[in-house]
C-alpha cells in the first residue's frame, strides 16, 4: 500500500485549523429560490442565478428540442469537426445583443479569460489589473508572461500613476472585472476608458456578474456607463444571469478570428454541447425582452442592502445584487453559515484564499424570483444570529 502523502495530510489539517477547509455540498433538483441540500429544503441566497432563469421552463424546452435534433455531445473540438450550427447561432445572437462585429463562445469563464489574455499579450506587454480581479484573470496574466502591474482596488489615481511610469511605445492593456464577485461593487469604467485614451491603452472587461444585471437592456456595466464602443475586449459568462453555462468574448471580427487561431483553451477543447448553446440563446432572448425581471432583481437588492445596513451589518461597498456581510474571522463565518442553514437558509461562508485574511464573509446574492417574504425571513435570522455571534 502506498504511504499517505504527509504534505497533503498536513496541508488539509492546516486548512482545518484555520477554519478554511472547504467541502462540497450536494444539491438535489433544480437551481432556484428554494433548493434541497442534504434532504433539507432551504432558501437559496448564494446563487449567481440572478434572474431566476436556471430552471426556467423555456430554457429547458430549448435544450430538449436541441437534444432531439442534435444529440448530446459535439464530438470534437470546433476546429476539427465540432463546430455546430448551435454555436454559430449563439455567437451571432451574442454579437447582436452586445453590439459588436463578432463573438466567440468558450466552454467556461475561466477558460475564456485564460485563453484570451494569454494569447493576446506576451512578455513585451504590460497589463494593469485591479487587485480584486477574478482568479481566472490573474492566471491568464501569469500565463501570458506579460509585465503584471496590480493597482489598488478601483483606485484611479494609483492606476494613472502606474500608467505615467510606463513607456509610451510599450503595448498596454487595462483589465478589470466590471462587477466584483466578492465585494459587489462596480468598476468605474467611464474613468478607466478616459485613462486608456489618455495613455494609449486597450481595455478588457469581464462582465460575468454584470450581464443581464446592469444596463437599460441588460448588456452589462459598459452599457450602464455608456462606454460600450470604447471597450476593446468584452468577455462575459452565460452561467449566471443567463441561467445556462459557458462564456463568450465579443469584439472586432479580427479579434475573434485571432482567438480562433491562437487561444489554446478554445482550440484544444471539445465544443460546447449544442443543447447548452440553445438554452443560452433562449436566456439572452429573455433578458432582452423581459426587463421586468431585472427591475424585480434590483428592487430586491436595494431593499435587502438597505435593511442589512440599518441592522448594523458591514456590507463593504456593495452596489449590486451581490451583498457581502463582513464577519472577519473564518470560524465565525462558518458558524454563521451553519446556523442560517439550521434555520432553512443557504448562504456560503467565503474565506481565504478566495478573499484576503480577516475579511471572511457571508456572500449574499438576491434573485428576481425571491419574494419579499423570503427577504424578511432572511433578515430576521441574520439579525438574530448576528447578535448571538456578536457581529452586530
Secondary structure, DSSP 8 states (H G I E B T S, - for coil): -----HHHHHHHHHHHHTT-------EES--SSEEEETTEEEEE-S-S-TTS-TT-HHHHHHHHHHHHHH-S---SBIIIII--HHHHHHHHHHHHHHT-SEEEEESSHHHHHHHHHHHH--TT-EEEEETT--HHHHHHHHHHT-EEEEE-TT-HHHHHHHHHTS-TTS-EEEEEESB-TTT--B--HHHHHHHHHHTT-EEEEE-TTTTTTSSSSS--HHHHHT-GGG-SEEEEESSSTT-S--EEEEE-HHHHHHHHHH-HHHHTSB---HHHHHHHHHHHHHHHH-HHHHHHHHHHHHHHHHHHHHHT---TT--SSEEEEEEESHHHHHHHHHHHHHTTEE--EE-TTSS-TT-EEEEEE--TT--HHHHHHHHHHHHHHHHHTT--
